[in-house]
Amino acid sequence: MSFCLLMAPLTLSVDVKSSSATSPDVFKRVMQSPQLKMSKGFFASVNTQEDKPFDFFRTLFEGFIAGGTAGVVVETALYPIDTIKTRLQAARGGGKIVLKGLYSGLAGNIAGVLPASALFVGVYEPTKQKLLKTFPDHLSAVAHLTAGAIGGLAASLIRVPTEVVKQRMQTGQFTSAPNAVRLIASKEGFRGLYAGYRSFLLRDLPFDAIQFCIYEQLCLGYKKAARRDLSDPENALIGAFAGALTGAVTTPLDVIKTRLMVQGSAKQYQGIVDCVQTIVREEGAPALLKGIGPRVLWIGIGGSIFFGVLESTKRTLAQRRPNTVKETKEE
């Protein structure tokens, strides 16, 4: 993981381990370390040149397990907030918000969130590791941004139909996920399940890329400052900050995505541009920030839970690796 050092003219790339040595000893040992690498630019990264061979399939498998677990925990815990946010964004003009049935569609949504989250992290982790070994150390942030976007693109194949069904149920159009899928497919065709797909990508690709990049960079910076691995609460705190910040910035994109997904066969909007123009003309520019409060709260808390559970699950899986056990005995 990497951290953006905005104030430094150059950076040190070091594999930092906890130590009780005095500062001069630490500095001397750091300067003599074979992993030390001076690099120009704004980003610092751990030198991966001497890392062990990259196990693609194990990283893929562990990413699937960790991502699926984190996704289900977050969705279950925060679904009511997401429902309120969706109803706020879908309401036109001064429409009232109904606060009943806040868990409407949860079961069906979990069925989509589990594979989508698993697919995202399953693709993100090996892609990130591969890009970190390919890109220069000072461009590690680019590797995180790219991996996040690629993971989001892969997951969108499952996320979009899940999101369409979920939001139609949250706004009271259907009472069950199977019924929603059947009626949407019969009335709007298979494409109806991918309504708002381009607006979804417009929101989620930047969101995934920015959120994971901020998280990874801050984690490395904190780790280098503390000279130790981060605890689960620290990972969760950084995840909350990354999620809340990214959620606030991408709120207008989320409003557009929601309007396009819930319009159904009525076709009130003819596309992304028409949607923006209609919202601004009929409701004013502030309407593009509808639901920003619940969204920031939801994604902030969600980021905290997601990254906390994700890192904890990844660590647990890593400890169960056969080679990890063997190496521990040898040490």
Buried (B, 14 or more C-beta within 10 A) or exposed (E): BBBBBEEEEEBBBBBBEEEEEEEEEBEEEBEEBEBBBEBEBBBBBBBBEEEEEEBEEBBBBBBBBBBBBBBBBBBBBBBBBBBBBBBBBBBEEEEEEEEEEBEBBBEBBBBBBBBBBBBBBBBBBBBBBBBBEEBBBBBBBBBBBBBBBBBBBBBBEBBBBBBBBBBBBBBEBBEBBEEBBEBBBEEBEEEBBBBBBEBBBBBBBBBBBBBBBBBBBBBBBBBBEEEBBBEBEBBBBBBBBBBBBBBBBBBBBBBBBBBBBBBBEEEEBEEBEEBBEBBEEEBEEEBBBBBBBBBBBBBBBBBBBBBBBBBBBBBEBEEEEEEEEEEEEEE
